[in-house]
Amino acid sequence: MARYTGPTTRISRRFGVHLLGSAKALERRNYPPGQHGPKSRRKVSEYSVGLGEKQKLRYVYGLLERQFRRTFEIAKRERGVTGERFMQLLETRLDSVVYLLGLAKSRAAARQFVNHGHIRVNGRKLDIASYSVKPGDEIEVKNAPASRQFATRNLEENRIRNVPGWLTLNAEAFKAAVVRLPKRDEMDQNINEQLIVEFYSRF
């Protein structure tokens, strides 16, 4: 699948929060990129605000517009609050879950880990990063030296990262389980999903 391969820190600087690249670089230059970034005083329209929020969330999960929009359309057809359901669908993607468990240092790395066949779901190999996990699903790192060495290294590096309450992790056994769907306050608080719903409602 195609993905963003351009400058990463530039994206975080554009939105003023750490999305991609180095967090330290954002701390050093916490203003928009470009020659006139620090001095820009352009009036921002409602459309621009909604577009910016949509782009910010899209970069968080590393999706292209087509897949991002398709996920939104699924959320809109389902029961419940569209914005919250949309966030749940993004957060419960298999690559996102692998990242949240600490098995990879980024969602991009998690996507590659899944695509290369290192993850099993309910005992079967699953190499589809967009697979949406459900309560009761069991996730396991493949019992192979390369797979488990990669997972061990990342679990060690990410040990200070807390696993969200809707997931359980047995690091020694390289196994995890989905207990329930995530609640809104367990997902990214820097996103205003209602702005995204309003943005797409224009079309």
N, C-alpha and C positions, 0 to 999 in steps of 0.2 A: 504494500500500500504506500502511496506517496505520502510524504511527511515534510514538515518545515525543516529546512537545512540551512537557513540563513543565520545571521548574527543573533545570538541568544540574549546576551545582556541587554542589547538594544530594545528587545521586546519588553523586558521587565521595566526598563527606564521609561518606555512610552506610557505604561499604565501606572507607574509609581509604586508597584508592589513586586515582590520576587516571584516570577513565574518560570523563567528559564535562565540558564547561565549562572553566573556567580553572584551570590548574595552580597559578598564583600564589594564587588564592583558597583552594585546599586547603592551601597552605603557611601561610597566615595563620590558618586555622581548621581544624586537623587533628584535629577531634573530631566526633562525629556531630551532625547537625542537630537542632533542637528545643530547647525551653526547658531541658530537663534533660539534653541530650546529654552534656556533659562529666562529669556525675555518675552517669550510668546504670551500674548494676552488676547488671543482670538476668542470671540464669543462662541460658546458651545451650544448647539441646538439640541432639542430633545432627541431628534433622530441620531445625532452624533453620540450622545450619551448612551443610548440603547445599543448602537453599533459597537461602541467601545466596550461595553459590558459583555456583549456577545463574543467579541473577539478575544477578550481577556479569558473567558471561560473556555473558549475553543483552544487557546494555547495551553491552558492548564492541563487539558486532557490530550493534547497533541492530535486533534482531529482536523481533517479538512472540512470545508463547508458542507459538502454533500452528505457526509456521514453524520455530521453534527445536526444538520437540519432533519435528516431522517429520524434520528433519535428523538428530536423535539416532536415530530409528527406522531411518533408512537406514544409519547407521553400525553399528548393532547387528546388522543383517542381513548386513553385509559381512565379509570375512575380516580377521583381524588383531585388535589390541587395540582394543576399542570406544572407550575414551576418547581414544586417540591418533587413531583414524580420524575420530572426531567433530570433534576440533580441526582435522584436515586439511580436512575438508569445509567448515568455517567459514572457514578461512584461504584456501582456494582459490576462494571465491566471487569473481565478477568484480569486484564493487565493492571487496572487500577487497584484491584484487590491484592495482587502480588506485590505491588509497590507499598500499599498500606501495611502489609504484613512485615515489611522490611526485607523482603527477599531480593529487592533490587533498589538501587540508589535513586532512580527516577522512573517516571512512568514510561519514558522512551525505552529505558533499559529493560523494564518489566515486559514491555510489548515484545521486544526481541527475544527475551527469555521464553516467553510463551510461544512465539512463532517458531522457535527452534525446537519445540517439542519437549521441553524440560518439565512441564507441569501436567499433572493428572488431576482430573475432577471425577469424583465418585469411582475411582479405580481405573478410569480410562484416559488415555492420552488425549489432550485437547490443546490444539495449537491455534485456536481462533481467539485472538486478543479481545474481540468485541463481544464474546460470549457473556451473557448476563447471568451472574450467579444468583441462586435462590436460597432462602432459608433451608437448612438441612444439607446443603452441598458440602462435600468434603474435598479439600484441596491438598495435594501432596506433591512434593518435589520428586521427580523421577529418581529411582534408586540406581543411579549411575555416578561414578566418581566425579566427572566433570560437572554434572548438575548439582551435586551436593557440595562440592568445593566452592562453586560460585555462590550458592545459597549461604553457606557457612560464613564466607568472607563478608557478604552483605549484612547478614544478621549481626555479626560482630560490629561492623561499622555503624549500623543503624540501631544499636541497642538502646540508645537514649530516646528513640522515637516510640511513642506509646501506640500500641495496637488499639484501634477503636473498639468500643464496647460491643459492637454488633458482630465482631469476629473473635474467634479464639485461636490461639497459636500454641502448638507443642513444638518448640524449636528443636528439642533433642530428637524428635521423631520426624521432623520436617513435614509436619501435618498441621492443617488448620481446618476450621469449620465456619460456616456462615450460620450464625445464631438467629438473626432476624435482619430485616431491612434497616438501613441507617436512618436515624432521625435527622431533621434539618439542622439542629444545633451540633450534630456530629460531622457535618460537612463544611466545606470552605465558607468561612464567615466574611470573606472579602468580596463575595459575589452577591449582587442583588438580582436574583433570577427573575423577579417581576418585571424588571426593565427589559429582559430578553423576551419574555412573553409578550409584552406590549410592542416590542420591536417587530416580532414576527407577525403580530396581528395586523400590521399595516399592509401586509401583502395578501 
